[in-house]
Amino acid sequence: MIKKHLAFLAIASLLFSSCEDNSLRGENADYVAPELELSSAEVVLGPGAGSEGTVTVTTDQDKIDAYADYSCRNWLSVSISGNSVTVTALSANPDIVAREGNVHIIVGEKGVTAEADVSVVQEMTDTPTLSLSASEVSIGNAVGSTASVDVVTNQSPLAATVETAARGWLSAEIEGNSVVVTAIGANTDSLERTATVSVSAGSLVETLTVTQAPADDPLPGPLAATIFPTDDSYTQTAKNTTPKGSEPTLRIRYSSAGDWRFDGYFKFDISVLASTNINKAFLFLTISSEISGDIKLSFYNSTTEWQESTLVSTNRPTLDADPCCTVNLGTATTVIKADVTGLLNQAKEQGKGVVSIVARVPNTESNTINIYVHSKEAEDVAVRPHIDIY
């Protein structure tokens, strides 16, 4: 009996609550909707930050609430004082057209409410403007060297265009309110080079001059020929039984434990250079992963009987006793440049049609630093090993 009595009370309570809610929602004859009138359904703000507009609310309710749509809260604020709702521009309108937002006004409480919307329009700036924090910037001679310039404008869209003649070595991108210029090509010349970047916003244009520094060790030029390896690979000093000639990167490292020493191998067909006078010849290797510290790398002439498809620890070629050259590398190195002029000229004098070059870290260097370079299997031709002849 007690359980039945409690159940009856619970049902009665729900029925009473339901009737009360229905009366608040105007579902009985005694319900009176809240009064709500606005002095205006639209507010127009000036283009500058701090511009204000006010709407007067007429209502028979004590509570007034107002809020801006989420989409415009980054530039529009709402405040209430008595029966006045004030909207304020938090920032100047940067666009070439007016921007719009919406404010919701609600009066009443406890389910007895009335709502209305106010459209807010912020006018466009009267005078178009565009300025750069600098008209000239300088970048280094290496690939990846970069600089940025801040842009102040009330126009859009914002764009940056590199002059046609410089697009092979320079790029320009818009990042937020900045123009970022980046060297996509190294300057190998003994002279600096310049380019013009046009920065536009709407119909306005400003010019940015970019200067790239000359090479620290300029190439002698003009370029006579470029040759790519017929074979390249790497192997451990010992215990390497699987050929690595098909891999897109080569690993070079010194280790006091012979099992973990890695050498790089590069074979070139120089028969095409029989009638070419070699003034200078440089082997270029492109780094595929940043070098973790300062280290030296030596280059040796070797016998040529090896092939990348079969090269392992047990059939490694014999190296000359002394390297033909040694280069210093560091964390900033992106391209390794080795002078192999003497090696190639000697091979030509001996009537050889093929040369083999081995890259090895000297015994005096760290055994914790790895050098990774792109191989001839790299998808991007620009980063494959090659020798330039001058």
N, C-alpha and C positions, 0 to 999 in steps of 0.2 A: 504493500500500500504506500509506503514512504517513497519508493522509487517512482510509482505512478504519479504521485503528487508533485514530485520534483520535475518530472518530465512535463507535466501540465503547466507548471510555472515557467519553465524554459520556453515552451511554445508561445505562451501568452506574452512573454517579454519580447520575443522576436516579432510578433504581430504588432505590438505597440510601437517598437522601434521603426518598423517598416512604415506604419501610418505616419509617424513623425517625419521621416525622411521624405515621404511623398508630399506632405504638406509644405515642406521647405522647398521642394522642387516645383511648386505651383500646381500640384495635381489635385488641389481641392479649391473650392470656391472662395475661401478666405485668404488665399495667398495673394500678396501684393509684391510685384517685382520692384527691386531697388531702382531708384532714380539715378540716371547717369547721362550727363550732357557734357560735351567738350566745347571749349571756345573755338577750336579749330581741329580739323582732322589731318592737317599737314603743317609741318614746321620746316622752314627753309633757313639753313645756316650758311654763313659766309664761308669762303674757301680756306680761311686761316684757322690754326689751332686756337681754341678758346672761344670760338663763336658760339653764342647761346640762343635758345628759343624757348618760350614758355607757353604751356597750355593750361588754362584754368578749368578745373573740374567742378561741375555742379552736381551734387548728390545729396541724398538724405541719409547716407551711411557715414559712420564715424571713421572707418578704416579705408585708406586709399593706398594702393600698391602699384608700382610700375617697374618694368624692366625692359631692356633692349634685347632683340633677337641675338642669338649667339653669333651669327654671321657678321654682325656689325659692332660687337663689343670691343674690338681692338681699336676703334676710332670714335666710339660714341659712348657717353656716360649719361646716366639718368639720376636725378635727385628730386626729392619731394619736400615741399615746405608748405604746411597748411593745405590749401586746396590748389596749389600750383605745382605742376610737374615741369621741371626744367631739364632740357637736353643740351649737352655740351660736346663740341667737337674736341676730341683728345689730340688730334693731329691735323695738319694741313692736308687738303686733298691733293695727292700727287698726280692725279690722272688728268687727261685732257677732256674728260667728260664728268658730269656730276655723278656723285655716288649716293646710293639710297640705303636707308635702314628702316627698321620698324620697331615701334615701342608699344608694348601692351600695357593698358591701364585697367586695373581691377578694383572695384569697390565692394564693400561688404565682407562678411566672413561666415563661417560655420555653414557652408553650403548655400547661403543666401547671398549670391553675388551677381554682379553685372560686369561685362567686359566691353572694351572698345580699343581700337588700334589707331595709332597716330603714325603717319608716314613722315619720315625725316629725310630731307634732301640736302646734301652739302654741295654747294656750287663748285665748279672747276676754278682753278686759279686763273686770274685774269691775264697775267703776263707769263708766257712760257719761259723757263729758265733751264740752262744746262752749263755746268762748270766741272772741271777736273781739278783734283788736288795737286796735280803736276802735269806739265806739258811735255816733259822729257823724262825717260827712265833708262837705266843701264842694266844689262844682264850679263852673266858670265859666258865664257866661250863654250862650255860643255852643254850637252843635251840635258834638258831638265832645269836649266837655270831659269829663274822666274822673277817677276816683279809685279806689283799691283798698284793701281791708282784708284782713289775714291771718286765716286761720281755723285754730284748733287743736282737733282733735276725734279721738276714737277710734271714731266712729260713721260709718255710711254708709247710704244715699247722701247726698251733700251737694248742696243746692239753694238757690237764691235766687229770691224772688218779689217783684215790685214791686206795691204796693197798686194796686187797679184804677183809682182816680182819676188816678194819675200815669203810667199806661202810655203816654200819648200823648207824653210828653217825657222819660221815663227808662227805661233798660234795665238789667238786672243779669245778669251771667253768672258762672259758676264757671270759673276758670282755675287748674288745679292746686289749691293749698291757699289760694286767694285768692278774694274776691268783688270783681268789677270792675263799677263803676257808670258809665254813660255817658249824657250828655245826647243824646237823639235829637231834641230840639226846643229852639230858642232861647227864652230868657226875654225877651220884649219888654215886660214890665211894669216899672213903677218900683219894685215890691216884690219881695223874694226869695220863693222858694216852696220848700216842703219836701215830702218823701215818705218813706214808711216801706218798708224792704225787710226781708222776713222771711227769715232764714238758717236753714235746717233741716238737721239731720244725724240720721238715724234718727228717733226720736220727740222729739228736743230741738229747741228753737227759740230763736234770739236775734234781737233787733231792731236794725237799722241805720237811722239817720236821715240822709237826704241833703238838703242845702240847696243850691239853685241860686241864684247871684248875680243881682241885678236887672239890667236892661238898662242899658248905658252911656248910651244915648239912647232912652229908652222911647217906645213908640208911644202916641199920644194916646187911642185907643180911645173908645167902642166902634167896631168895624168896621161900616161902612155898606154897602160893596159891594166886590167884587173883579172886575176885568176882565182878560182875557187878550188877547194880540195877535192880530189877524186875519192879519197878515203879520210875519215877521221874517227878516232875512238879514244878510249882511256882504259887503263888496266892497273891492277894492283901489282906490287913487286912480286908477291907470292900468293898462292892459293886462289887465284882468280881463274876459273875454268869456263866461264860463260862470256862469249864475245859481247861487247857493249857498243858496237858500231852503229846500231840502229836507234840509239837513244838521242833525244833532242838536246840534251845538255851533257857536258863533259865535266868530270870532277878531277881537280888537281890538288894534291896535299902532300906535305912532308910528314913522315912519321918515323920515329926511331925504331918502331916495330915494323919490319919490312912488310908484314902482312897487310898493313893499312896505309902504305905509301901509294899514292895515285899519280900517274904521269899521263899527260895528254899527247896524242899523236896526230900529225897532220901531214898528208901526202899530196904533192902538187905536180901536175904535168907541166913542165916548163919548155916542152918542145915548141910550143906556140911562140916562145920568146926568142927563137933562134936568131932572128934578124933585128931584135929590139935591143937598143943600147940601154943598159940599166944604169942610170945615174944614182937612183935611190930606190930601195924596195922595202916596204913595211908590211909586216904581218899584223892584221887587225883581228882581235878577239873581243866579242861583246860580252860583258858580264851579265849573267842571268839572275844572280842573287847577290845582294850587297856583301862585300868583304868585311869581315868583323874586326879587322885591325890592319896595321902596317905589316907588309911582307914583301919579299923579293920573289921574282919568277925568272928563271933562266931558260934559254932556248938553245937546243943542241941540234947539230946535224947528226943523222943516223943512217944506217943501212935501209934499203927500201924494199926488202923482200916481203914485208907484212901486208896483209889485207884486213880491212875493218871487220869483215865477216868471220874471220878466224883468229883474230889477235887475242891472246890470253897470256897469262903469266909465263908460261913455259916457252913461248916462241917470240918473246919481245925482241925488237931489233937492237943491234949494238950501237951505242952512242959514242960520239967523239969524246975525248978526255976533257976538253974545255968547251964551255958554251960560246956561241957566236955573239950573244948579247944577254944582258940582264936588265930587268926593269923593276922599278920600285912601285908598289901598289899600296892603296889605302882605302879607307871607307868611302872616299869620294870618287874612286875610280869607276867609270862606267864602260870605258873601252880601253883595252890593252893594245899598245902600239909597240911592236918590236922591230928593230932595224935588222933586216936579214939580207942587206945588200951584198955583203961579202960572201955569204953562203951561196946566194944565187949566182953571182959572177964566177965563183970558183967552180960550181957545178957546170956552168956553160963552158968554161975553159977546158974542163975535163970531158966535154962532149956528152954529158948526162942529159937525158930527157925527163927525168923524174927526180924530185928532191923530197926528203922526209925530214920533218922538224918535230922535235920532242920538247914539250914544255914541262919543266921540272922545278919544284921548289928546292932551293939549296939546303944542305944539311944544317946550316947555321940558323935557319928560320924556325918559327913556332910550329909545333906539331899539333896545334889545336885549330888552326885557321884553314878553312876550305876555300878554294877558288872554283866557282862554277861558271862555265862559259857556254854560250849557245853553240851547237854543232851544225853541220851542213844539213841536218834533218829538221832544223827549225822552220816553222811555217813562214815566218817573216824573212824574206830574202835579205833584208837590210841588216839583220843581226848575224848572219852566217859568217863563218871564218873566211877571210880572203886576203890576198896579197895585192897591194897597189904598187904599180911600177911607174916611176917618174924618170 
